[in-house]
């Protein structure tokens, strides 16, 4: 049996990343989690702007050079919707399990929230 807690790292500290797109534009994200699936690593990022984050939610990026800890991440967006959903589901399962039950202070959108 696979231990999902070992495959999903949720970041408590808010760390921002700036990604440069091929068109030269830069986008700033907050790092939410890192997920390992089938030997590949993915970053779940949300826009650093709170309003934009509420509207757009999380993005899933594949980390292309995860095996080089000294290098800046090289990432590409996951365009396969099924894969993105699988990675997100792995994250959300662990995130939900870590919930302390204080829904008033929680920002997650889950079924238990009233």
C-alpha positions as semicolon CSV with decimal commas, in nm:
position;residue;x (nm);y (nm);z (nm)
1;X;0,000;0,000;0,000
2;X;0,128;0,344;-0,093
3;X;0,161;0,598;0,188
4;X;0,015;0,920;0,046
5;X;0,168;1,125;0,328
6;X;0,512;1,037;0,191
7;X;0,408;1,141;-0,160
8;X;0,254;1,476;-0,069
9;X;0,435;1,760;0,104
10;X;0,215;2,051;0,203
11;X;0,406;2,371;0,270
12;X;0,324;2,561;0,589
13;X;0,555;2,851;0,511
14;X;0,439;3,083;0,235
15;X;0,704;3,092;-0,033
16;X;0,651;3,284;-0,354
17;X;0,791;3,183;-0,688
18;X;0,814;3,393;-1,000
19;X;0,786;3,200;-1,323
20;X;0,884;3,343;-1,659
21;X;0,668;3,236;-1,952
22;X;0,797;3,184;-2,304
23;X;0,638;3,516;-2,404
24;X;0,858;3,701;-2,151
25;X;0,580;3,771;-1,901
26;X;0,641;3,686;-1,536
27;X;0,382;3,535;-1,304
28;X;0,406;3,515;-0,925
29;X;0,270;3,214;-0,739
30;X;0,258;3,083;-0,384
31;X;0,390;2,731;-0,340
32;X;0,116;2,517;-0,183
33;X;0,241;2,157;-0,212
34;X;0,469;1,915;-0,391
35;X;0,334;1,578;-0,503
36;X;0,518;1,269;-0,625
37;X;0,323;1,050;-0,866
38;X;0,475;0,757;-1,053
39;X;0,828;0,886;-0,996
40;X;0,751;1,234;-1,130
41;X;0,718;1,547;-0,919
42;X;0,453;1,813;-0,941
43;X;0,410;2,153;-0,779
44;X;0,070;2,287;-0,681
45;X;0,081;2,664;-0,702
46;X;-0,175;2,938;-0,657
47;X;-0,152;3,295;-0,783
48;X;0,009;3,525;-0,526
49;X;-0,267;3,782;-0,574
50;X;-0,546;3,679;-0,332
51;X;-0,832;3,786;-0,559
52;X;-0,680;3,604;-0,854
53;X;-0,620;3,297;-0,635
54;X;-0,987;3,291;-0,533
55;X;-1,098;3,313;-0,896
56;X;-0,848;3,071;-1,048
57;X;-0,760;2,822;-0,772
58;X;-0,456;2,594;-0,791
59;X;-0,236;2,526;-1,090
60;X;-0,050;2,197;-1,134
61;X;0,301;2,214;-1,282
62;X;0,536;1,927;-1,355
63;X;0,885;1,986;-1,213
64;X;1,124;1,887;-1,491
65;X;1,449;1,900;-1,293
66;X;1,346;1,786;-0,945
67;X;1,653;1,560;-0,923
68;X;1,882;1,868;-0,921
69;X;1,825;2,028;-0,578
70;X;2,070;2,313;-0,645
71;X;1,900;2,436;-0,961
72;X;1,600;2,662;-0,991
73;X;1,293;2,466;-1,084
74;X;1,214;2,418;-1,448
75;X;0,841;2,359;-1,475
76;X;0,572;2,314;-1,733
77;X;0,197;2,330;-1,682
78;X;0,018;1,996;-1,674
79;X;-0,224;2,014;-1,964
80;X;-0,355;1,658;-1,928
81;X;-0,671;1,721;-1,727
82;X;-0,689;1,364;-1,598
83;X;-0,331;1,375;-1,467
84;X;-0,384;1,720;-1,312
85;X;-0,696;1,592;-1,135
86;X;-0,512;1,284;-1,005
87;X;-0,232;1,499;-0,863
88;X;-0,482;1,742;-0,710
89;X;-0,682;1,454;-0,558
90;X;-0,365;1,314;-0,397
91;X;-0,294;1,655;-0,247
92;X;-0,651;1,709;-0,128
93;X;-0,672;1,367;0,037
94;X;-0,369;1,444;0,254
95;X;-0,478;1,805;0,309
96;X;-0,824;1,691;0,425
97;X;-0,674;1,436;0,663
98;X;-0,465;1,711;0,825
99;X;-0,770;1,928;0,888
100;X;-0,801;2,025;1,255
101;X;-1,178;2,071;1,235
102;X;-1,174;2,449;1,285
103;X;-1,379;2,532;0,977
104;X;-1,412;2,900;1,069
105;X;-1,035;2,949;1,043
106;X;-0,989;2,718;0,744
107;X;-0,965;2,846;0,388
108;X;-1,022;2,508;0,225
109;X;-1,328;2,440;0,018
110;X;-1,444;2,103;0,143
111;X;-1,775;1,923;0,193
112;X;-1,764;1,968;0,571
113;X;-1,745;2,347;0,554
114;X;-2,071;2,517;0,636
